[in-house]
């Protein structure tokens, strides 16, 4: 058996693992790389496996985030016609996320083309979209739903069970059993694990007792998140300072998961009278759709969230939510000079409507930007976190005068302590453990923590493109 680490090795984005069992070849995730020009180059070459993609038998998808799913349309475009197995909620989200990803790519290419024409340059150097909206829509026909706890057999020698990872709606960690010569081998893919005791979703399901091979994420493998009380205090402070200076508060937020968590937390703070009644603009068509999908899956929400939803319905004047749909209304929001809470995508500030809101509000010292999610290296969001005083948006310099708040306690990823606690569910150490989905320092730190605190010995950091024989 061989494992090919095609992405998210020594970095956070581009999750994709190739598993070859001898008679079966499949992928776990097929994600897009994110973070600047280098990421675009990686995406163009990511699926160059050295063999025909049509020889892949099936794909297992842990969840809908683009860094795990975003190259599925390109895989199909290159000739893959097999099934993609994932949960029903993930399928619902992908019907929104993948066409939106293609739309953003098409618009970005159109904008760059117009920009070059205005500067009297030809079309050479303008990157084509990785795939079109039509190709993204076509790839959706390959999706096959699998319920949590259901055991499927996508190949004669492979059985798979999806377990709730508590990361975003429909997210999973995977238990994969491969039979053949000798005893069956069990592989566990953590996908992205959520923090326990966090709002909206149920906690991650406990890990199984034994595995021969484990791939564990390490996004926050080198740090601990702030507790929810401290996070709430930070948010309340950010609102107090911003309202006192008569500015706006802008929240770049991932459309899936983070937007819904922020809505929950703001509504809960209003309910508990820690914040005065709010007017909140959710300016992301994708986030609007994701919120509706979340409400359509109450079985995946924790009891506290269902209770808060009922309160919001009874008190609509306390938390006025406007889900912005059309572009003209989005532009009109930027005419508001104070008192607006603007939640918009993308979460790393790389694309979408958030860039327009940042362009308008970053130069204003009375405004605040609330960073509430992981910001990958090379992204605009990361530059803001790193205290850049000048950034480029739409190829124009924008001064950063707004106050930047970084709130760590809302992360949808488990921190080091939560990851280690999840790993303690194994009754014995896995035969081999590979630490993935983390920047190099975070992964190395987490690998050392596994060895020191759990006493596991065979813990490895795979390198990008590495192929390992088991």
C-alpha positions in Angstrom: 0.0 0.0 0.0 1.2 3.5 -0.8 0.2 7.0 0.4 0.9 10.0 -1.8 0.8 13.4 0.0 -0.3 15.6 -2.8 -1.3 18.6 -0.6 -1.6 20.0 2.9 1.9 18.6 3.8 3.9 21.4 5.6 1.0 23.8 4.8 -2.7 24.2 5.6 -4.4 24.2 2.1 -4.6 21.9 -0.8 -5.7 18.7 1.2 -5.3 15.7 -1.1 -4.0 12.2 -0.3 -3.7 9.4 -2.9 -4.1 5.9 -1.5 -3.0 2.9 -3.7 -3.8 -0.5 -2.3 -2.5 -2.6 -5.2 -5.8 -3.2 -6.8 -7.6 0.1 -5.9 -6.6 3.7 -6.2 -8.6 6.5 -4.5 -8.3 10.0 -3.2 -9.1 11.4 0.2 -10.1 15.1 -0.4 -9.2 17.1 -3.5 -8.6 20.6 -2.2 -7.5 23.9 -3.6 -4.3 25.6 -2.6 -4.9 29.1 -1.3 -2.6 32.1 -0.7 -1.3 34.3 -3.5 0.4 33.6 -6.9 2.3 30.5 -5.7 -1.0 28.9 -4.8 -2.3 29.5 -8.4 0.7 27.7 -9.8 0.2 24.8 -7.4 -3.4 24.5 -8.4 -2.5 24.2 -12.1 -0.1 21.3 -11.4 -1.8 19.7 -8.4 -3.6 16.9 -10.3 -0.6 16.0 -12.4 -0.3 12.5 -10.8 1.9 11.0 -13.6 -1.0 8.8 -14.6 -4.5 9.2 -16.0 -7.0 10.6 -13.5 -9.6 8.3 -15.0 -7.8 5.4 -13.2 -8.8 6.7 -9.8 -11.6 4.4 -8.6 -13.4 6.8 -6.2 -13.0 9.9 -4.0 -13.7 10.3 -0.3 -14.4 13.9 0.8 -14.2 14.8 4.5 -16.0 18.2 4.2 -17.0 21.1 1.9 -14.3 23.7 2.6 -12.6 24.7 -0.6 -9.2 23.8 0.7 -10.5 20.2 0.8 -13.0 20.2 -2.1 -12.0 23.0 -4.5 -10.2 21.0 -7.1 -13.0 18.4 -7.6 -14.4 20.2 -10.7 -10.9 20.3 -12.1 -10.5 16.5 -11.4 -13.7 15.9 -13.3 -12.7 18.3 -16.1 -9.5 16.2 -16.6 -11.5 13.1 -17.1 -12.5 11.6 -13.7 -16.0 10.1 -13.9 -16.1 8.0 -10.7 -18.2 8.6 -7.5 -17.3 11.1 -4.8 -18.6 9.9 -1.4 -19.5 12.4 1.3 -22.3 13.4 3.7 -25.7 14.8 2.6 -25.0 18.2 4.3 -21.7 18.4 2.5 -23.4 17.8 -0.8 -25.8 20.6 0.0 -23.0 22.9 0.7 -21.0 21.9 -2.4 -23.9 22.8 -4.6 -23.2 26.4 -3.5 -19.5 26.4 -2.8 -18.1 24.9 -6.0 -20.1 27.0 -8.5 -19.2 30.1 -6.4 -15.5 29.1 -6.5 -15.7 28.9 -10.3 -17.6 32.2 -10.5 -15.0 34.0 -8.4 -12.2 32.6 -10.7 -14.1 33.7 -13.8 -14.6 37.2 -12.4 -11.0 37.5 -11.3 -9.8 36.6 -14.8 -12.2 39.1 -16.3 -11.0 41.8 -14.0 -7.3 41.1 -14.7 -8.0 41.1 -18.4 -9.7 44.5 -18.3 -6.9 45.9 -16.1 -4.3 44.8 -18.6 -6.3 46.3 -21.5 -6.5 49.6 -19.6 -2.8 49.6 -19.2 -2.3 48.9 -22.9 -1.0 45.3 -22.4 -2.1 42.2 -24.2 -3.8 39.1 -22.7 -0.6 37.1 -22.1 -0.1 36.4 -18.4 -3.7 36.5 -17.4 -4.4 33.1 -15.7 -7.4 31.2 -17.0 -9.9 29.9 -14.4 -9.1 26.5 -13.1 -12.6 25.5 -14.1 -15.8 27.2 -15.2 -19.1 27.5 -13.5 -20.5 25.0 -16.0 -17.7 22.5 -15.2 -18.3 23.0 -11.5 -22.0 22.3 -11.9 -21.2 19.2 -14.0 -19.0 17.8 -11.3 -21.9 17.8 -8.8 -23.4 14.8 -10.6 -20.6 12.7 -9.2 -21.5 13.2 -5.5 -22.9 10.3 -3.6 -24.4 10.8 -0.1 -23.3 8.7 2.9 -24.8 9.1 6.4 -22.8 9.2 9.6 -22.2 5.7 10.9 -23.1 4.1 7.6 -20.6 1.6 6.2 -20.1 1.7 2.5 -17.9 -0.6 0.3 -16.7 1.5 -2.7 -14.4 -1.2 -3.8 -14.2 -5.0 -3.2 -11.4 -4.6 -0.7 -12.3 -1.2 0.8 -14.9 -0.3 3.5 -15.5 3.2 4.7 -17.3 4.8 7.6 -17.9 8.5 8.0 -17.9 10.0 11.6 -18.9 13.5 12.8 -15.8 15.7 13.0 -17.7 18.7 14.5 -15.7 21.1 12.3 -18.4 22.5 9.9 -21.8 21.3 8.9 -21.5 17.7 7.5 -17.7 17.4 8.3 -16.3 14.0 8.9 -13.3 12.0 9.9 -12.9 8.7 8.0 -12.4 5.2 9.1 -11.1 3.2 6.1 -10.6 -0.6 6.2 -8.5 -2.2 3.5 -8.5 -6.0 3.1 -6.5 -8.3 0.9 -3.5 -10.4 1.7 -3.0 -10.9 5.4 -5.1 -9.1 8.0 -7.2 -6.0 7.1 -5.5 -2.7 7.7 -7.3 0.3 9.2 -6.6 3.8 8.1 -8.0 6.9 9.9 -8.1 10.3 8.2 -9.0 13.1 10.7 -10.0 15.6 8.1 -10.4 18.9 10.0 -11.5 18.4 13.6 -13.6 20.9 15.5 -13.3 22.3 19.0 -15.5 20.6 21.6 -17.9 22.7 23.6 -18.3 25.2 20.9 -21.6 26.7 19.6 -23.7 25.5 16.7 -22.4 22.0 16.0 -22.1 18.8 18.0 -18.7 17.9 19.4 -16.4 15.7 17.3 -17.2 12.0 17.6 -14.7 10.1 19.6 -12.0 8.2 17.7 -12.0 4.4 17.3 -9.8 2.2 19.4 -7.1 1.1 16.9 -5.6 2.1 13.6 -2.6 1.0 11.5 -2.2 4.4 9.9 -3.4 7.8 11.1 -3.3 11.1 9.2 -4.0 13.9 11.8 -4.5 17.6 11.1 -2.3 20.1 12.9 -3.7 23.6 11.9 -3.4 24.8 15.5 -1.1 22.0 16.7 1.3 24.6 18.3 -1.1 26.6 20.3 -4.2 26.8 22.6 -7.3 28.8 21.8 -8.7 31.4 24.1 -11.6 30.3 26.1 -15.1 31.4 25.1 -15.4 33.9 28.1 -12.2 35.6 27.0 -13.4 35.6 23.4 -16.7 37.2 24.3 -14.9 39.9 26.3 -12.7 40.7 23.3 -15.7 41.0 21.0 -17.6 43.2 23.5 -14.5 45.4 23.8 -14.2 45.7 20.0 -17.8 46.8 19.7 -17.5 49.3 22.5 -14.4 50.9 21.0 -15.9 51.0 17.5 -19.3 52.4 18.5 -17.5 55.1 20.7 -15.6 56.3 17.6 -18.7 56.1 15.4 -17.2 53.6 13.0 -18.2 50.3 11.4 -17.1 46.8 12.4 -16.1 44.5 9.5 -15.8 40.8 10.0 -14.1 38.7 7.2 -15.7 35.3 7.7 -15.7 31.9 6.0 -19.1 31.5 4.5 -19.5 28.0 5.8 -19.3 27.6 9.6 -17.7 30.8 10.7 -20.4 33.1 9.6 -23.0 31.0 11.4 -20.9 30.9 14.5 -20.5 34.6 14.6 -24.2 35.2 14.1 -24.8 32.8 17.0 -22.3 34.5 19.3 -23.6 38.1 18.5 -27.2 37.0 19.0 -26.3 35.3 22.3 -24.4 38.4 23.6 -27.5 40.5 22.7 -29.8 38.1 24.4 -27.6 38.3 27.6 -27.6 42.1 27.2 -23.8 42.2 26.9 -24.4 44.0 23.6 -27.1 46.4 22.7 -29.5 45.4 19.8 -27.5 45.1 16.5 -28.0 45.7 12.8 -26.0 43.0 11.0 -25.4 42.8 7.3 -24.4 39.4 6.0 -23.0 40.3 2.6 -22.1 37.0 1.0 -24.5 35.1 -1.3 -22.6 31.9 -0.4 -22.9 32.6 3.4 -26.6 33.3 3.0 -27.1 30.0 1.2 -24.9 28.2 3.8 -27.0 29.7 6.6 -30.2 28.4 5.0 -28.6 24.9 4.6 -27.6 25.0 8.2 -31.1 25.7 9.3 -32.3 22.9 7.1 -30.2 20.4 9.1 -31.4 20.9 12.7 -30.3 17.3 13.5 -26.7 18.4 13.2 -27.0 21.4 15.5 -26.5 21.3 19.3 -29.4 21.9 21.7 -28.1 25.4 22.7 -28.2 26.5 19.1 -31.7 25.3 18.5 -32.8 27.2 21.6 -31.1 30.4 20.4 -32.7 30.1 17.0 -36.1 30.0 18.7 -35.3 33.1 20.7 -34.2 35.0 17.6 -37.5 34.2 15.9 -39.4 35.6 19.0 -37.3 38.8 19.2 -36.5 39.9 15.6 -36.0 43.5 16.8 -33.0 42.5 19.0 -30.9 41.1 16.3 -31.8 42.6 12.9 -30.2 40.4 10.2 -30.1 41.5 6.6 -28.8 38.9 4.2 -27.6 41.0 1.3 -28.2 39.4 -2.1 -27.7 41.8 -5.0 -24.6 43.8 -5.9 -26.3 47.2 -5.7 -27.3 46.6 -2.1 -23.8 45.5 -1.3 -22.4 48.7 -2.7 -25.0 50.7 -0.7 -23.6 49.3 2.5 -20.4 51.1 1.9 -22.3 54.4 2.2 -23.0 53.6 5.8 -20.4 55.5 7.9 -21.1 54.2 11.4 -23.0 51.6 13.4 -22.9 48.8 10.8 -21.7 45.2 11.4 -20.6 43.8 8.1 -20.0 40.0 7.9 -18.6 39.1 4.5 -16.5 36.5 2.7 -14.0 35.3 1.9 -12.6 34.5 5.4 -9.0 35.1 4.4 -9.9 38.3 2.5 -8.6 36.9 -0.8 -11.7 37.2 -2.9 -15.4 38.2 -2.9 -17.2 41.1 -1.5 -15.1 41.5 1.6 -12.4 43.1 -0.5 -14.7 46.0 -1.3 -15.6 46.5 2.4 -12.0 46.4 3.4 -11.1 49.0 0.7 -13.7 51.3 2.1 -13.1 50.8 5.9 -9.4 50.0 6.3 -8.4 53.7 5.8 -10.8 54.9 8.5 -9.3 55.0 12.0 -12.7 54.9 13.6 -13.5 51.5 12.1 -12.5 48.0 13.3 -11.7 44.7 11.5 -12.5 41.6 13.5 -10.3 38.6 12.3 -12.0 35.5 13.6 -10.4 32.7 11.6 -7.2 31.1 10.5 -5.3 33.3 7.9 -2.9 31.3 5.7 0.5 32.6 4.8 0.4 34.9 1.8 -3.2 36.0 2.2 -4.4 39.5 2.7 -5.9 38.5 6.0 -2.5 37.3 7.2 -0.9 40.6 6.2 -3.6 42.4 8.3 -2.9 40.1 11.3 0.8 40.7 10.9 0.2 44.5 11.3 0.8 45.6 7.7 0.3 49.4 7.5 -0.3 49.3 3.7 -2.0 46.6 1.6 -2.9 46.2 -2.0 -6.6 45.7 -2.9 -7.5 45.4 -6.6 -3.9 46.4 -7.4 -4.3 49.7 -5.5 -2.5 50.7 -2.3 -4.8 51.0 0.7 -3.6 52.4 4.1 -4.5 50.4 7.2 -5.7 52.8 9.8 -8.6 50.8 11.2 -8.0 48.8 14.4 -7.4 45.1 13.8 -8.7 42.6 16.3 -7.6 39.0 16.1 -10.1 36.8 18.0 -8.7 33.2 18.4 -11.4 31.6 20.4 -13.9 31.2 17.5 -11.7 28.8 15.5 -13.5 25.8 14.0 -10.3 23.8 14.3 -9.3 22.0 17.5 -6.3 23.4 19.3 -3.4 21.4 20.5 -5.1 20.3 23.7 -8.3 19.2 21.9 -6.3 17.3 19.3 -4.3 15.5 21.9 -7.4 14.7 23.8 -9.0 13.3 20.6 -5.9 11.1 20.0 -6.2 9.7 23.5 -9.2 7.8 22.3 -6.9 5.3 20.7 -6.4 2.4 23.1 -2.9 1.9 21.6 -0.8 4.1 19.3 -1.4 3.8 15.6 1.2 1.8 13.7 2.2 5.0 11.8 1.1 8.6 12.3 1.5 11.3 9.7 1.0 14.9 10.9 -0.6 17.0 8.0 -2.6 20.1 7.3 -0.5 22.6 9.2 2.2 25.1 8.5 5.7 23.6 9.0 6.3 24.9 12.5 2.8 24.0 13.8 3.1 20.4 12.5 6.6 19.9 13.9 5.5 21.3 17.3 2.5 19.0 17.3 4.5 15.9 16.3 6.8 16.6 19.3 3.7 17.0 21.6 2.3 13.7 20.4 5.6 12.0 21.2 6.1 13.7 24.6 2.6 13.6 25.9 1.2 10.4 24.4 4.4 8.4 24.2 3.9 7.6 20.5 7.0 6.7 18.6 6.4 6.5 14.8 5.2 10.1 14.1 6.2 11.6 10.8 6.0 14.9 8.9 5.4 14.1 5.2 6.8 16.5 2.6 4.8 17.8 -0.3 4.5 15.3 -3.1 6.1 12.5 -1.0 5.0 8.9 -1.6 5.3 6.5 1.3 5.1 2.7 1.1 3.4 1.0 4.0 
